[in-house]
């Protein structure tokens, strides 16, 4: 299993700047996303065989996932 993750500030930036989906742009929604992340992140990190920080360049993320799957 692969867990794709990003630092909190990256999540905030991505939610605030994405187009096509407004969820997470309102303060209450953003707070909910961050609270949910805080609550389940440690649980999710116990299970996967690979944790990938998606704040890195996309090519690096893809290379890590493909190397893991081989």
C-alpha positions, 0 to 999 in steps of 0.5 A: 500500500502507498500513502500519499501525503503532504505537509499541512501548509501544502494542504492548506495552499492546495485547498485554497487555490484549486479550481473546480471544487470549492470544498475546503476554502471556507474556514470551517471546511478547512478546519475539518480537513485539517482536524481529520488529517491530524486524527487519522494520519498516524493511523494511516502511517502504520499500514502502508509500505511506502509513505510519499510526500507529494510536495516534491516534484511530480516526477519524483513522486511517480518514480518513488511509487513505481519503484515501490511497485516493482 
